[in-house]
Amino acid sequence: MEQDIQQPDFSLMADNLSQVAVHLGRCAHLPAIDGGVHLAQTLQTVLERIGALENAINRRFDEADRRMNRRFDEIDQRVTAA
């Protein structure tokens, strides 16, 4: 008896390879595939925003410190004058 040997379907293989090529081409859009450029840019943006937040917090603490010092000076002047 002769065995039924299946033959390759080259048309199906060509279509599948075309689809693989399309989807491999889309890998360039993945953040880690573009050499990390997108991730580095995003990280830089995050670091800049953290720096801006730190500056804003420092500015507010400096303002509060100046107000407190002014009030302490006013209290000190009242106590000294009395």
MARKE-333154 format. One record per atom (N, C-alpha, C): y, z, x; residue in one letter. Coordinates in steps of 0.2 Angstrom, whole numbers, plus 5000, padded with zeros to 4 digits. Each point is the difference from the previous one (the first is absolute). Last residue first. Layout:
YZXa...
END
This chain:
547753745043a500050064996a500050075004a499949775009a500650014997a500150074996a497949925009t500450025005t500750014998t498549934984v499750065003v500550025005v500449794991r500150054995r499850075003r499549825013q500750015000q500250054995q497749945001d500250035006d500850025000d499149864983i499850074999i500250045006i500449775002e500450034995e499950084998e498549885015d500750015003d500550034995d497949944992f499950055004f500750025003f499949804988r500050064995r499950075004r499949795012r500750014997r500050074996r497949935008n500450025005n500750024998n498549894985m499950085001m500450035005m500349774996r500250044995r499850075001r499249855016r500750005000r500350054994r497749955000d500250055006d500750015000d499249844985a499950064997a500250065006a500149775006e500550024995e499950074998e498449925014d500650015004d500650024995d497949944990f500050065003f500650025004f499849794991r500150054995r499950075003r499649825014r500749994998r500250064995r497849965007n500450045005n500750004998n498649884986i499850075000i500450045005i500249775000a500350024994a499950084999a498949885018n500750015001n500450034994n497749964998e500150055005e500850015001e499349824987l499950064997l500150065004l500049795010a500650014996a500050064996a498149955013g500650015004g500650014996g498149934989i499950075002i500650025004i499949774995r500250044994r499950085002r499449855016e500750004999e500250044994e497749975005l500350055005l500850004999l498749854986v499950074998v500350055005v500149775005t500550024994t499950074998t498649925017q500750005002q500450024995q497849954994l500150075004l500750015002l499549794991t500050054995t500150075003t499749825014q500750004997q500050054994q498049985012a500550025004a500750004997a498249914988l499950075001l500550035004l500049774999h500250034993h499950075001h499249895018v500749995000v500350034993v497749985010g500350064998g500750005000g498549815002g500250035007g500350074999g499249874981d500649975003d500250035007d498250094986i499849935003i500649975003i500150204987a499750025006a499849935004a501050004978p500450035004p499750015007p499349794984l499950075001l500450045005l500049764995h500550044996h499850075001h498649835010a500750015004a500550044996a497849944991c500050065004c500750015004c499449804987r500450054996r500050075004r498749825007g500749985001g500450054997g497750014997l500250035007l500749985001l499249924980h500150085000h500150025007h499649774997v500650024996v500150075001v498149925010a500649985003a500650024997a498050034989v500050055005v500649985004v499549854984q500250064997q500150055005q499149805007s500749994998s500350074997s497749995005l500450015006l500749994999l498549974982n500150075001n500450015007n499549784993d500550034995d500150075002d498449885012a500749985002a500550034995a497750044996m500250045006m500849985002m498949894982l500250074998l500250045006l499349785004s500650004995s500250074999s498049965011f500650005004f500649994996f497650114997d500549964996d500650005004d497350025008p500750035000p500449954995p497450024996q500449975004q500750035000q497450094995q500649994997q500549975006q497349994995i500550025005i500649984997i497450034991d500749984998d500550035004d497449955007q500550054998q500649964998q497549904998e500650005004e500550054997e497249995001m500650004996m500650005004m
END
